[in-house]
Amino acid sequence: GPSPWHLRHTHRAHTSAAFVTCPNDTVAKDLARGIVERKLAACVNIVPAITSVYEWQGKIEEDSEVLLMIKTRSSKVPALAEYVRSNHPYEVAEVISLPIDQGNPPYLKWIGEVVPE
């Protein structure tokens, strides 16, 4: 018979969590509002004062940043990424997304209700 993995992934996650780093609170709040107003996500959490360590042009950099945790319908991720790219000050904006495999069913249902197909 089918493995548990197969059973779990027959109904692929319809919701995703996306992550975007921002240089400051102003950019973070503007992006968050724009995303929710355009129904590109149901909810955006703004996580202040994160530290990012990364390599850029051959040097190790360390920056204070603000993180957006974005909950949306998986089908909206491409449009979300496009909106962020168009409205983000960074040359290369971080936009990554992960499928939400499991969660509180009413919460996941709410994301689907708020964000149109």
N, C-alpha and C positions, 0 to 999 in steps of 0.2 A: 504493500500500500504506500501512499504518499508519505514522505517524511514530515515531521512537525515543521521543518523549515518551509517545505512546499505549502503546507496548510497556512502558515503565517503569512506567506507572501503572495497567496492567491489574490487576496484583497489588498492590493498595494496601498500604502499610506496615501491618503488624499490631502493630507495636511503636512506642512513643512515648517521648520524653524530656520530662519535666515539670520545671518550675523553680518553687521556692518560696523566698522570702526570709523569714528569721527574725530576731528582735531579738537573740538570743544563743545560745550553745552549748546551754544547758539546753533551751530550746524546740526547737531543731533536733534534738537527740538524742531527745527525747521523741516528736516527730512522726515522725522516721525509724524508730524502733523500732515505733511504733504502726502505721505504714504497712506495714512488712515483716511484722509479726506477723499482720496482717489480710489478708495476701496481696494488698494493693492495689498492690504493686510487688515486683519481684525484687531490686532493689538501690537503695539511696539513698546517694549520695556527699554528705558534709558538707564544704563548702568554707568555711574560716574567714576572718574578717577581710576581707570585701569592703567597699567603700565605695559607697553608693548616693546619687546626686544626683537629686532629683525635685521636682516642684512639688506642694504640698499646701496647699489653702485660700489660694491666691494668693501663697504664699511659696516661695522656693527653699530646700529642706532638704538637708542632707548628714548621713547616718547611717552608722555602722559596723553591718554586718549579717553574717549567716551564710547561705550559699546551699545549698539542697538541690537536687541533680541526681538525678532520680528516673527509673529505667528500668522501664517497665511495658508491659503489653498495652494497645493503644489503646482497647479496649472498656472498660477499667477507669478511664479518665481521669475520667468524670463522678463515679463513686463516690469516687475519690481526692480530687477537688476538694471534694466534700461533706464528707469526713472532715477535710480541712485547714481548711475554713471553720468547722467545728464545734469544732475544737481549737486554733485559732490566736488569739493575743491581739490581733492587729491588727483594726481596724474593717473595713478592706478588705485581705484577704490576697491577695498575688500568687500566682496559680496559672495558669501558662501551659504549654501543651504543644505540641511539634512532632513530626510523624511522623518516625521513623527510616527514611530512604529506603534506605540501604545500611549494611552493617556486616559484622562477622565472622559468617558463618552459624551456627557452633556457639554463639556468644554469644547471638544473637537467638533461636535455638532454645531455649536455656536459659531465657530470659525467659518464653517461652511455656509451658515445662514447669513453672516455679515458680508462675506466676500463672494461676489457672483462668479459663476463659471467663466 
